[in-house]
Amino acid sequence: MSIVLILFLLPAVLYAAVWRLSLRGRRPKLAGTLLAAALTLHAGSLILPWQPGSFHYGFAKLLSATVWIGVLLVWVESSRVEISRLASLLAPLAIVLVMLPHFFPGVAFDLRAQPPLFVPHLIVGTLAYGVMFLAALQALLMAAASYRLHPRRPAERPGLLTSLLVRGSTPLPPLMVLERILFRVIAIGFALLLMTTLTGVVFSEETFGKPLPLNHKTVFSLVATVFVGLLLAGHWLWGWRGRIAIRLTFGGFVLLLLSYVGSRFVLEVVLRRF
């Protein structure tokens, strides 16, 4: 077994331990310590494979970085509000996605040959993905809490996902608290999406000679940004909340996921074009 593979396996093993502890609802301090260690090792794996002067990036690296940002934000937020059971959803995703770049390292970019805004555009875009990923998970928690309070049919049993999110003796935060967190996260995500679009316009102008090339990634990114902006405007102007907010949050994240991740997956895995 190579050293590089071990560096990918270590955070996956720690995430698995956190997942087991979160499912049992035991030893939260130990789970928090293991999660901090997993986040640290996971961050280190994002720079692999290491080559001086270059950086590998593709759909797998973006998914890994997205789940890392989501786990980090949940870890920070859970110190103030009891939303730690989201780890039951994040941990199994992290176990898989932290390993994915080892098998799909992506494209090696020569950093010295890239335009000045390449790295800022990459960083801001990745942050936008991570924040909107957390918003989608927060919407899942809201949906579970709403179902627990108002089931569609009194005798209907909750599904597996809802049971996983509401299990345990610790009560879920009030829906108003969850909703406030959701729209705070969405507002941050929208600001990052706008910054991604702005840096992308300048980056495309420098690289391709035109500000907005109408390709798959650009179209889906712009539609996702408008979608999220519409959700925020609807919340502030017309009081959109509850199920409509949950559905629009999921829709915005899916559109965002289809932009870069969808296009790079097709190129790297289906067409084998790097």
Secondary structure by P-SEA (a helix, b strand, c coil): ccaaaaaaaaaaaaaaaaaaaaaaccaaaaaaaaaaaaaaaaaaacccccccccccccaaaaaaaaaaaaaaaaaaaaaccccccaaaaaaaaaaaaaacccccccccccccccccaaaaaaaaaaaaaaaaaaaaaaaaaaaaaaaaaccccccccccaaaaaaaccccccccaaaaaaaaaaaaaaaaaaaaaaaaaaaaaaaacccccccccaaaaaaaaaaaaaaaaaaaaaacccccaaaaaaaaaaaaaaaacaaaaaaaaccccccc
